[in-house]
Structure formats: structure tokens, C-alpha cells
Amino acid sequence: MVDGLLVVDKPAGMTSHDVVGRCRRVFGQKRVGHAGTLDPDATGVLLVGLGRATRLLRWMAGLPKTYTGEVVLGVATATLDASGEVTGRWEMAGVTVDAARRAAAGLTGEIDQVPPMVSALKVGGRRLHQLAREGVEVERAARRVTVSRFEVGPVGEERAHPGPLGGGPVLAVEVVCSSGTYVRCLAADLGSALGGGAHLRALRRVAVGPWTLDDAVPLDEVAPDRVLAPAACLPGMETVVVDGPTGEAVGHGKVLDAEILAVTGDGPWAVLDAAGRLLAVYERHGERRAKPAVVLTATDAATPPGGSGEPAGDR
């Protein structure tokens, strides 16, 4: 079994689960998962965990994300993107880029956002998009998200056509946001703030945490030599290196005195051996102790075939 991280450039027309299924077939193993769902029409960076590294995905799911896309003004759809039925039309040809930038500024910072019915969020044990396909709409509670940057600009001449749904003008957007933010909702809210409606198209996730498209592998090129070691799954986490008896105790998942583990603060901590291989993730346990949240055996911690052991760099 291969354990590690794949940074995949998801193609359009596939769900994130489809990408997981492809990786299961390529590596011949069932234990595969992803951090941060991308819509079928969206493309870009998808983090895929293999083997026991799937247990580390929870620390990756909350990483900030960067998207690019296009907002078509003047046409709203049921799905808030170009795949849905048209639900409203407005004449917005006179909207300027400067006006759109001012409106986008009002959608920046901490905002409350209602998840769309076409999202993968579960309500009552069922995913919202499943209910939406059945024509069922349920009440959704607003969630607080953070939009760190919402940049708006003109698109190139070759991208200015609004497409088969009509509408216009078309704006290029770049969004940096917290996990759980729906860019299609930002597009719709931008249209409303400008006195009409809008929908999103050409969404592309260009970064998740430290990983960018430069680090991503096209899905048809996924192979063992593109897998990063499990330690790559924990960017920014404080690390501690152990060996000898302490390393053996960590490998057995023992609760340890923080002084023995040589850690301070609140954690969590990535515990590595002298070769830089991930042994475990420990977290605070009371005032003076630390306990394992995840333990990887020596085999699990080893660098996978071809893996460098270093990082290559939700909608």
C-alpha cells in the first residue's frame, strides 16, 4: 500500500469522488480520500491522500484556497453557475469594472453565506445536491466564511462573449477564501449588489495552502513517482524530531510528558524521526502531557516510491 499525498489537477466533467476512484484503480488500493470538494465543472488543485495518509486529511481540509473564474452579469441560474436553468435576466450592459470592484469590496472579509442547494453539504443525512435533483429545497443555515481577497477585472476579448445563456458583461475574478466558501454564491451576490443577477463559469482552483497548479499532476499522469511522503500533508504544523526510546514510544502511541517530547504550546505537533519521516501527530493532553491523534508505523512513515518527502510548493 502506498501512503502519501497527491496534488492532482482535476479536469472538468468529473466529481472529486471520480478522481478518488481513478486513483484507487491506478494504485490498486481502496484507502484513498480527498480534502476539499470541487464541483464537477470546476478544475484545478485537489489534494488526494493515499493509504494511511488519509488520516491526515483533516489538517488539510481547512487550508485557505485560491480560485479564478468568470462572472457573467445579467443572467441568474438555478445552480448559480453555467450548468443550471436560467431563473432571471437583467440588462446590465452599463455596469463598469470599477462599479464591480466596489461591490466586490463589500463581499470581502468575514461574511455570512448560505450554502447553495447544489452543494455537497449534508442536511438530515442527505447531500443537498441530491435533494435538489429531486426538486426538494430545504432551509440552510448561514455559515461564517472569510473572503481575504475578491479581485475583479476585465476579461480578454476572446473570453468576453457571455455564452449560450446570454447576458453580459463578463468579469474575471480571483478569490482567496477560507475553507467552506462557495465562489458561485459570491458571483450571485456580486450580481445582486450591482442591481441585477449573475452566474459563475470557468471556475479553477489555483491553490490550496502552499500547493499551486505548478505542483499539480494531470489526472492521466498520476503515478507512484508523483506521490509525496506523508509529512507533506502537514504544511505549517510545528514539528519535533525524536529518536531512540522516545521514537519507539511515539511509534507505540504512548501518552508522553510534554517535556519528554520536547514540545511547548497548544499543538498539534508533527513528530518526525531523524530521517524526516512522519511517525505521528500529537496533541495537548492536559497541562503537561501530549497524546497521539494519529500514529503511523515505520512502514507508513516511509517515503513512497519516487516521493521526495517534501511538499511540492471545498468549493
BALOBA-1460 file (C-alpha; in Angstrom, 3 decimals):
// residues 315
<rec num="1" residu="m" x="0.000" y="0.000" z="0.000"/>
<rec num="2" residu="v" x="1.266" y="3.446" z="-0.949"/>
<rec num="3" residu="d" x="0.963" y="6.119" z="1.749"/>
<rec num="4" residu="g" x="1.297" y="9.784" z="0.865"/>
<rec num="5" residu="l" x="-0.114" y="12.839" z="-0.847"/>
<rec num="6" residu="l" x="-1.040" y="13.522" z="-4.452"/>
<rec num="7" residu="v" x="-1.658" y="17.056" z="-5.703"/>
<rec num="8" residu="v" x="-3.985" y="16.495" z="-8.664"/>
<rec num="9" residu="d" x="-5.166" y="18.929" z="-11.333"/>
<rec num="10" residu="k" x="-8.797" y="17.836" z="-11.546"/>
<rec num="11" residu="p" x="-10.286" y="18.029" z="-15.043"/>
<rec num="12" residu="a" x="-13.770" y="19.312" z="-15.807"/>
<rec num="13" residu="g" x="-16.639" y="16.844" z="-16.076"/>
<rec num="14" residu="m" x="-15.604" y="14.703" z="-13.108"/>
<rec num="15" residu="t" x="-16.595" y="14.776" z="-9.467"/>
<rec num="16" residu="s" x="-13.953" y="14.768" z="-6.757"/>
<rec num="17" residu="h" x="-15.163" y="11.246" z="-5.925"/>
<rec num="18" residu="d" x="-14.462" y="10.243" z="-9.548"/>
<rec num="19" residu="v" x="-10.862" y="11.379" z="-9.074"/>
<rec num="20" residu="v" x="-10.611" y="9.273" z="-5.916"/>
<rec num="21" residu="g" x="-11.958" y="6.293" z="-7.857"/>
<rec num="22" residu="r" x="-9.370" y="6.755" z="-10.596"/>
<rec num="23" residu="c" x="-6.572" y="6.882" z="-8.028"/>
<rec num="24" residu="r" x="-7.877" y="3.718" z="-6.373"/>
<rec num="25" residu="r" x="-7.589" y="1.912" z="-9.700"/>
<rec num="26" residu="v" x="-4.131" y="3.318" z="-10.501"/>
<rec num="27" residu="f" x="-2.674" y="2.338" z="-7.116"/>
<rec num="28" residu="g" x="-4.719" y="-0.814" z="-6.628"/>
<rec num="29" residu="q" x="-5.892" y="0.150" z="-3.157"/>
<rec num="30" residu="k" x="-9.161" y="1.253" z="-1.586"/>
<rec num="31" residu="r" x="-7.786" y="3.619" z="1.018"/>
<rec num="32" residu="v" x="-7.892" y="6.913" z="-0.884"/>
<rec num="33" residu="g" x="-9.587" y="10.194" z="0.027"/>
<rec num="34" residu="h" x="-9.569" y="13.894" z="-0.817"/>
<rec num="35" residu="a" x="-9.558" y="17.181" z="1.082"/>
<rec num="36" residu="g" x="-11.944" y="19.835" z="-0.247"/>
<rec num="37" residu="t" x="-14.616" y="19.022" z="-2.834"/>
<rec num="38" residu="l" x="-14.508" y="20.589" z="-6.282"/>
<rec num="39" residu="d" x="-17.697" y="20.815" z="-8.358"/>
<rec num="40" residu="p" x="-17.807" y="18.630" z="-11.496"/>
<rec num="41" residu="d" x="-17.481" y="21.646" z="-13.819"/>
<rec num="42" residu="a" x="-14.621" y="23.134" z="-11.796"/>
<rec num="43" residu="t" x="-10.976" y="22.302" z="-12.397"/>
<rec num="44" residu="g" x="-7.732" y="22.671" z="-10.517"/>
<rec num="45" residu="v" x="-5.927" y="21.685" z="-7.345"/>
<rec num="46" residu="l" x="-7.386" y="18.707" z="-5.469"/>
<rec num="47" residu="l" x="-5.438" y="17.169" z="-2.592"/>
<rec num="48" residu="v" x="-5.679" y="13.370" z="-2.548"/>
<rec num="49" residu="g" x="-4.469" y="11.248" z="0.355"/>
<rec num="50" residu="l" x="-3.304" y="7.675" z="-0.154"/>
<rec num="51" residu="g" x="-3.201" y="4.869" z="2.385"/>
<rec num="52" residu="r" x="-2.761" y="5.888" z="5.991"/>
<rec num="53" residu="a" x="-2.132" y="9.466" z="4.896"/>
<rec num="54" residu="t" x="-5.923" y="9.729" z="4.508"/>
<rec num="55" residu="r" x="-5.957" y="10.057" z="8.307"/>
<rec num="56" residu="l" x="-4.043" y="13.324" z="7.909"/>
<rec num="57" residu="l" x="-6.520" y="14.962" z="5.537"/>
<rec num="58" residu="r" x="-8.415" y="16.657" z="8.372"/>
<rec num="59" residu="w" x="-5.473" y="19.013" z="8.863"/>
<rec num="60" residu="m" x="-5.533" y="19.893" z="5.173"/>
<rec num="61" residu="a" x="-9.262" y="20.464" z="4.698"/>
<rec num="62" residu="g" x="-9.162" y="23.847" z="6.413"/>
<rec num="63" residu="l" x="-6.327" y="25.327" z="4.360"/>
<rec num="64" residu="p" x="-7.114" y="28.600" z="2.528"/>
<rec num="65" residu="k" x="-7.952" y="28.295" z="-1.149"/>
<rec num="66" residu="t" x="-7.462" y="30.494" z="-4.214"/>
<rec num="67" residu="y" x="-9.781" y="30.455" z="-7.219"/>
<rec num="68" residu="t" x="-10.066" y="32.158" z="-10.570"/>
<rec num="69" residu="g" x="-13.248" y="32.305" z="-12.607"/>
<rec num="70" residu="e" x="-15.580" y="34.411" z="-14.677"/>
<rec num="71" residu="v" x="-18.795" y="36.098" z="-13.595"/>
<rec num="72" residu="v" x="-21.425" y="36.653" z="-16.277"/>
<rec num="73" residu="l" x="-23.639" y="39.568" z="-15.315"/>
<rec num="74" residu="g" x="-27.276" y="39.838" z="-16.335"/>
<rec num="75" residu="v" x="-28.287" y="36.161" z="-16.054"/>
<rec num="76" residu="a" x="-29.026" y="34.175" z="-12.883"/>
<rec num="77" residu="t" x="-29.367" y="30.395" z="-12.861"/>
<rec num="78" residu="a" x="-30.812" y="27.793" z="-10.522"/>
<rec num="79" residu="t" x="-27.342" y="26.377" z="-9.802"/>
<rec num="80" residu="l" x="-25.600" y="29.788" z="-9.684"/>
<rec num="81" residu="d" x="-23.293" y="28.605" z="-12.458"/>
<rec num="82" residu="a" x="-23.452" y="27.979" z="-16.211"/>
<rec num="83" residu="s" x="-24.885" y="24.453" z="-15.855"/>
<rec num="84" residu="g" x="-28.279" y="25.491" z="-14.472"/>
<rec num="85" residu="e" x="-31.573" y="26.726" z="-15.883"/>
<rec num="86" residu="v" x="-31.995" y="30.465" z="-16.249"/>
<rec num="87" residu="t" x="-34.067" y="31.945" z="-13.422"/>
<rec num="88" residu="g" x="-33.773" y="35.650" z="-14.180"/>
<rec num="89" residu="r" x="-32.479" y="38.214" z="-16.665"/>
<rec num="90" residu="w" x="-31.424" y="41.839" z="-16.267"/>
<rec num="91" residu="e" x="-29.977" y="44.482" z="-18.551"/>
<rec num="92" residu="m" x="-26.533" y="45.166" z="-17.077"/>
<rec num="93" residu="a" x="-24.515" y="46.231" z="-20.092"/>
<rec num="94" residu="g" x="-23.724" y="49.557" z="-18.444"/>
<rec num="95" residu="v" x="-22.006" y="48.058" z="-15.379"/>
<rec num="96" residu="t" x="-18.359" y="49.109" z="-15.224"/>
<rec num="97" residu="v" x="-15.388" y="47.237" z="-13.821"/>
<rec num="98" residu="d" x="-14.913" y="49.984" z="-11.242"/>
<rec num="99" residu="a" x="-18.504" y="49.550" z="-10.023"/>
<rec num="100" residu="a" x="-17.984" y="45.795" z="-9.809"/>
<rec num="101" residu="r" x="-14.796" y="46.300" z="-7.792"/>
<rec num="102" residu="r" x="-16.617" y="48.482" z="-5.301"/>
<rec num="103" residu="a" x="-19.354" y="45.856" z="-4.965"/>
<rec num="104" residu="a" x="-16.772" y="43.088" z="-4.505"/>
<rec num="105" residu="a" x="-15.136" y="45.072" z="-1.704"/>
<rec num="106" residu="g" x="-18.415" y="44.785" z="0.208"/>
<rec num="107" residu="l" x="-18.203" y="40.996" z="-0.069"/>
<rec num="108" residu="t" x="-14.704" y="40.826" z="1.408"/>
<rec num="109" residu="g" x="-13.803" y="39.946" z="4.984"/>
<rec num="110" residu="e" x="-15.905" y="37.824" z="7.317"/>
<rec num="111" residu="i" x="-19.325" y="37.298" z="5.770"/>
<rec num="112" residu="d" x="-22.319" y="35.018" z="6.313"/>
<rec num="113" residu="q" x="-23.031" y="32.740" z="3.379"/>
<rec num="114" residu="v" x="-25.955" y="30.380" z="2.796"/>
<rec num="115" residu="p" x="-24.750" y="27.159" z="1.095"/>
<rec num="116" residu="p" x="-26.408" y="26.573" z="-2.286"/>
<rec num="117" residu="m" x="-28.797" y="23.681" z="-2.801"/>
<rec num="118" residu="v" x="-26.387" y="22.187" z="-5.330"/>
<rec num="119" residu="s" x="-23.577" y="21.806" z="-2.780"/>
<rec num="120" residu="a" x="-22.237" y="18.589" z="-1.252"/>
<rec num="121" residu="l" x="-23.187" y="19.706" z="2.250"/>
<rec num="122" residu="k" x="-25.328" y="17.197" z="4.159"/>
<rec num="123" residu="v" x="-28.653" y="18.108" z="5.770"/>
<rec num="124" residu="g" x="-30.559" y="15.380" z="7.581"/>
<rec num="125" residu="g" x="-28.080" y="12.793" z="6.346"/>
<rec num="126" residu="r" x="-28.506" y="13.633" z="2.666"/>
<rec num="127" residu="r" x="-26.409" y="15.809" z="0.405"/>
<rec num="128" residu="l" x="-28.064" y="18.989" z="-0.758"/>
<rec num="129" residu="h" x="-27.372" y="18.339" z="-4.438"/>
<rec num="130" residu="q" x="-29.226" y="15.011" z="-4.170"/>
<rec num="131" residu="l" x="-32.270" y="16.791" z="-2.758"/>
<rec num="132" residu="a" x="-32.003" y="19.485" z="-5.429"/>
<rec num="133" residu="r" x="-32.148" y="16.867" z="-8.203"/>
<rec num="134" residu="e" x="-35.414" y="15.636" z="-6.664"/>
<rec num="135" residu="g" x="-36.837" y="19.148" z="-6.693"/>
<rec num="136" residu="v" x="-36.639" y="19.456" z="-2.901"/>
<rec num="137" residu="e" x="-35.379" y="22.640" z="-1.286"/>
<rec num="138" residu="v" x="-34.598" y="22.757" z="2.421"/>
<rec num="139" residu="e" x="-33.708" y="25.571" z="4.744"/>
<rec num="140" residu="r" x="-29.950" y="26.035" z="5.176"/>
<rec num="141" residu="a" x="-28.296" y="27.916" z="7.984"/>
<rec num="142" residu="a" x="-25.861" y="30.658" z="7.026"/>
<rec num="143" residu="r" x="-22.212" y="29.942" z="7.774"/>
<rec num="144" residu="r" x="-19.468" y="32.420" z="8.571"/>
<rec num="145" residu="v" x="-16.665" y="32.365" z="5.997"/>
<rec num="146" residu="t" x="-13.707" y="34.620" z="5.296"/>
<rec num="147" residu="v" x="-13.016" y="36.146" z="1.893"/>
<rec num="148" residu="s" x="-9.490" y="37.518" z="2.123"/>
<rec num="149" residu="r" x="-9.409" y="38.842" z="-1.430"/>
<rec num="150" residu="f" x="-12.063" y="39.350" z="-4.097"/>
<rec num="151" residu="e" x="-10.412" y="40.904" z="-7.138"/>
<rec num="152" residu="v" x="-12.435" y="41.876" z="-10.199"/>
<rec num="153" residu="g" x="-11.119" y="42.830" z="-13.621"/>
<rec num="154" residu="p" x="-11.922" y="42.709" z="-17.320"/>
<rec num="155" residu="v" x="-11.622" y="39.506" z="-19.320"/>
<rec num="156" residu="g" x="-9.724" y="39.262" z="-22.548"/>
<rec num="157" residu="e" x="-11.554" y="39.882" z="-25.789"/>
<rec num="158" residu="e" x="-11.665" y="36.152" z="-26.568"/>
<rec num="159" residu="r" x="-13.480" y="35.495" z="-23.260"/>
<rec num="160" residu="a" x="-15.885" y="38.443" z="-23.378"/>
<rec num="161" residu="h" x="-18.769" y="36.560" z="-25.023"/>
<rec num="162" residu="p" x="-21.363" y="35.615" z="-22.368"/>
<rec num="163" residu="g" x="-22.039" y="32.221" z="-23.931"/>
<rec num="164" residu="p" x="-25.283" y="30.410" z="-24.788"/>
<rec num="165" residu="l" x="-27.117" y="31.701" z="-21.713"/>
<rec num="166" residu="g" x="-26.674" y="35.305" z="-22.809"/>
<rec num="167" residu="g" x="-26.151" y="38.254" z="-20.537"/>
<rec num="168" residu="g" x="-23.033" y="40.318" z="-20.073"/>
<rec num="169" residu="p" x="-20.665" y="41.906" z="-19.447"/>
<rec num="170" residu="v" x="-18.254" y="39.197" z="-18.308"/>
<rec num="171" residu="l" x="-15.819" y="39.851" z="-15.456"/>
<rec num="172" residu="a" x="-12.669" y="37.994" z="-14.448"/>
<rec num="173" residu="v" x="-12.443" y="37.285" z="-10.721"/>
<rec num="174" residu="e" x="-9.831" y="35.972" z="-8.316"/>
<rec num="175" residu="v" x="-10.889" y="34.889" z="-4.836"/>
<rec num="176" residu="v" x="-8.802" y="33.921" z="-1.819"/>
<rec num="177" residu="c" x="-11.038" y="32.461" z="0.864"/>
<rec num="178" residu="s" x="-11.407" y="30.138" z="3.802"/>
<rec num="179" residu="s" x="-12.478" y="26.541" z="3.500"/>
<rec num="180" residu="g" x="-16.236" y="26.190" z="3.060"/>
<rec num="181" residu="t" x="-16.656" y="29.300" z="0.908"/>
<rec num="182" residu="y" x="-18.832" y="28.937" z="-2.206"/>
<rec num="183" residu="v" x="-17.480" y="31.075" z="-5.034"/>
<rec num="184" residu="r" x="-20.710" y="30.636" z="-7.005"/>
<rec num="185" residu="c" x="-22.537" y="32.354" z="-4.120"/>
<rec num="186" residu="l" x="-20.066" y="35.237" z="-4.306"/>
<rec num="187" residu="a" x="-20.797" y="35.534" z="-8.025"/>
<rec num="188" residu="a" x="-24.547" y="35.633" z="-7.422"/>
<rec num="189" residu="d" x="-24.141" y="38.128" z="-4.578"/>
<rec num="190" residu="l" x="-21.972" y="40.323" z="-6.789"/>
<rec num="191" residu="g" x="-24.738" y="40.427" z="-9.389"/>
<rec num="192" residu="s" x="-27.306" y="41.338" z="-6.735"/>
<rec num="193" residu="a" x="-25.072" y="44.088" z="-5.339"/>
<rec num="194" residu="l" x="-24.866" y="45.566" z="-8.831"/>
<rec num="195" residu="g" x="-28.650" y="45.718" z="-9.152"/>
<rec num="196" residu="g" x="-29.320" y="42.537" z="-11.096"/>
<rec num="197" residu="g" x="-28.092" y="38.960" z="-11.158"/>
<rec num="198" residu="a" x="-25.106" y="36.895" z="-12.257"/>
<rec num="199" residu="h" x="-23.701" y="33.403" z="-12.513"/>
<rec num="200" residu="l" x="-20.252" y="31.828" z="-12.358"/>
<rec num="201" residu="r" x="-18.390" y="29.978" z="-15.065"/>
<rec num="202" residu="a" x="-14.849" y="28.614" z="-15.717"/>
<rec num="203" residu="l" x="-14.064" y="28.106" z="-12.027"/>
<rec num="204" residu="r" x="-10.498" y="26.948" z="-11.413"/>
<rec num="205" residu="r" x="-8.859" y="26.312" z="-8.052"/>
<rec num="206" residu="v" x="-5.324" y="27.553" z="-8.495"/>
<rec num="207" residu="a" x="-4.003" y="26.968" z="-4.976"/>
<rec num="208" residu="v" x="-4.711" y="25.151" z="-1.711"/>
<rec num="209" residu="g" x="-2.448" y="26.275" z="1.100"/>
<rec num="210" residu="p" x="1.129" y="26.121" z="-0.241"/>
<rec num="211" residu="w" x="0.252" y="23.977" z="-3.274"/>
<rec num="212" residu="t" x="-0.409" y="25.606" z="-6.641"/>
<rec num="213" residu="l" x="-1.148" y="24.434" z="-10.159"/>
<rec num="214" residu="d" x="2.624" y="24.258" z="-10.736"/>
<rec num="215" residu="d" x="2.690" y="21.406" z="-8.209"/>
<rec num="216" residu="a" x="-0.370" y="19.593" z="-9.558"/>
<rec num="217" residu="v" x="-0.294" y="16.410" z="-11.623"/>
<rec num="218" residu="p" x="-2.764" y="15.935" z="-14.508"/>
<rec num="219" residu="l" x="-5.051" y="13.051" z="-13.646"/>
<rec num="220" residu="d" x="-3.842" y="10.903" z="-16.546"/>
<rec num="221" residu="e" x="-0.241" y="11.256" z="-15.280"/>
<rec num="222" residu="v" x="-0.887" y="10.098" z="-11.716"/>
<rec num="223" residu="a" x="1.738" y="7.515" z="-10.748"/>
<rec num="224" residu="p" x="3.737" y="6.364" z="-7.702"/>
<rec num="225" residu="d" x="6.667" y="8.637" z="-8.549"/>
<rec num="226" residu="r" x="4.389" y="11.685" z="-8.138"/>
<rec num="227" residu="v" x="3.409" y="10.834" z="-4.561"/>
<rec num="228" residu="l" x="4.720" y="12.994" z="-1.720"/>
<rec num="229" residu="a" x="5.562" y="11.475" z="1.652"/>
<rec num="230" residu="p" x="3.007" y="11.691" z="4.497"/>
<rec num="231" residu="a" x="4.958" y="14.503" z="6.177"/>
<rec num="232" residu="a" x="3.960" y="16.715" z="3.242"/>
<rec num="233" residu="c" x="0.343" y="16.566" z="4.430"/>
<rec num="234" residu="l" x="1.025" y="18.895" z="7.359"/>
<rec num="235" residu="p" x="2.244" y="22.229" z="5.968"/>
<rec num="236" residu="g" x="2.840" y="24.813" z="8.634"/>
<rec num="237" residu="m" x="2.396" y="22.390" z="11.533"/>
<rec num="238" residu="e" x="5.048" y="22.669" z="14.236"/>
<rec num="239" residu="t" x="7.442" y="19.724" z="14.061"/>
<rec num="240" residu="v" x="9.567" y="17.889" z="16.599"/>
<rec num="241" residu="v" x="12.289" y="15.336" z="15.846"/>
<rec num="242" residu="v" x="12.712" y="12.308" z="18.112"/>
<rec num="243" residu="d" x="14.855" y="9.193" z="18.157"/>
<rec num="244" residu="g" x="15.799" y="6.342" z="20.463"/>
<rec num="245" residu="p" x="13.362" y="5.380" z="23.220"/>
<rec num="246" residu="t" x="11.167" y="8.429" z="22.606"/>
<rec num="247" residu="g" x="10.742" y="7.451" z="18.966"/>
<rec num="248" residu="e" x="9.772" y="3.921" z="19.985"/>
<rec num="249" residu="a" x="7.227" y="5.274" z="22.471"/>
<rec num="250" residu="v" x="5.753" y="7.517" z="19.782"/>
<rec num="251" residu="g" x="5.528" y="4.564" z="17.394"/>
<rec num="252" residu="h" x="3.516" y="2.681" z="20.010"/>
<rec num="253" residu="g" x="1.163" y="5.617" z="20.520"/>
<rec num="254" residu="k" x="2.011" y="6.267" z="24.143"/>
<rec num="255" residu="v" x="0.890" y="9.340" z="26.047"/>
<rec num="256" residu="l" x="4.054" y="11.286" z="26.888"/>
<rec num="257" residu="d" x="5.124" y="14.121" z="29.094"/>
<rec num="258" residu="a" x="5.415" y="17.277" z="27.007"/>
<rec num="259" residu="e" x="8.925" y="17.714" z="28.403"/>
<rec num="260" residu="i" x="9.995" y="14.288" z="27.140"/>
<rec num="261" residu="l" x="8.533" y="15.028" z="23.719"/>
<rec num="262" residu="a" x="10.205" y="18.466" z="23.894"/>
<rec num="263" residu="v" x="7.077" y="20.366" z="22.875"/>
<rec num="264" residu="t" x="5.554" y="23.594" z="24.135"/>
<rec num="265" residu="g" x="2.358" y="25.476" z="23.372"/>
<rec num="266" residu="d" x="-1.002" y="24.051" z="22.390"/>
<rec num="267" residu="g" x="-0.017" y="21.847" z="19.412"/>
<rec num="268" residu="p" x="-0.685" y="19.841" z="17.386"/>
<rec num="269" residu="w" x="2.831" y="18.683" z="16.551"/>
<rec num="270" residu="a" x="4.141" y="16.570" z="13.687"/>
<rec num="271" residu="v" x="6.581" y="14.090" z="15.218"/>
<rec num="272" residu="l" x="9.383" y="13.044" z="12.854"/>
<rec num="273" residu="d" x="12.279" y="10.656" z="13.137"/>
<rec num="274" residu="a" x="15.867" y="11.691" z="12.456"/>
<rec num="275" residu="a" x="15.415" y="10.913" z="8.749"/>
<rec num="276" residu="g" x="12.463" y="13.311" z="8.497"/>
<rec num="277" residu="r" x="9.810" y="10.600" z="8.253"/>
<rec num="278" residu="l" x="6.469" y="11.242" z="9.912"/>
<rec num="279" residu="l" x="5.843" y="9.000" z="12.914"/>
<rec num="280" residu="a" x="2.735" y="10.575" z="14.410"/>
<rec num="281" residu="v" x="0.743" y="13.703" z="15.124"/>
<rec num="282" residu="y" x="0.477" y="14.538" z="18.821"/>
<rec num="283" residu="e" x="-1.859" y="16.974" z="20.546"/>
<rec num="284" residu="r" x="-2.083" y="18.535" z="24.004"/>
<rec num="285" residu="h" x="-3.427" y="16.257" z="26.746"/>
<rec num="286" residu="g" x="-3.898" y="18.223" z="29.937"/>
<rec num="287" residu="e" x="-1.358" y="20.755" z="31.116"/>
<rec num="288" residu="r" x="1.805" y="18.678" z="30.960"/>
<rec num="289" residu="r" x="1.199" y="15.782" z="28.626"/>
<rec num="290" residu="a" x="0.698" y="15.036" z="24.945"/>
<rec num="291" residu="k" x="-1.253" y="12.224" z="23.328"/>
<rec num="292" residu="p" x="-1.282" y="10.839" z="19.773"/>
<rec num="293" residu="a" x="-4.010" y="11.973" z="17.412"/>
<rec num="294" residu="v" x="-2.650" y="9.805" z="14.578"/>
<rec num="295" residu="v" x="0.160" y="7.243" z="14.688"/>
<rec num="296" residu="l" x="1.941" y="5.952" z="11.609"/>
<rec num="297" residu="t" x="4.143" y="2.866" z="11.772"/>
<rec num="298" residu="a" x="7.661" y="2.871" z="10.349"/>
<rec num="299" residu="t" x="6.278" y="1.436" z="7.107"/>
<rec num="300" residu="d" x="3.588" y="4.108" z="6.892"/>
<rec num="301" residu="a" x="6.084" y="6.889" z="7.503"/>
<rec num="302" residu="a" x="8.491" y="5.786" z="4.805"/>
<rec num="303" residu="t" x="8.797" y="7.893" z="1.705"/>
<rec num="304" residu="p" x="6.653" y="6.293" z="-1.034"/>
<rec num="305" residu="p" x="8.290" y="5.175" z="-4.283"/>
<rec num="306" residu="g" x="9.644" y="8.256" z="-6.014"/>
<rec num="307" residu="g" x="8.337" y="10.580" z="-3.309"/>
<rec num="308" residu="s" x="10.560" y="13.431" z="-2.240"/>
<rec num="309" residu="g" x="9.241" y="13.684" z="1.283"/>
<rec num="310" residu="e" x="8.809" y="17.441" z="0.790"/>
<rec num="311" residu="p" x="5.760" y="19.490" z="-0.212"/>
<rec num="312" residu="a" x="5.938" y="20.426" z="-3.880"/>
<rec num="313" residu="g" x="5.344" y="24.017" z="-3.260"/>
<rec num="314" residu="d" x="-14.210" y="22.837" z="-0.959"/>
<rec num="315" residu="r" x="-15.906" y="24.614" z="-3.042"/>
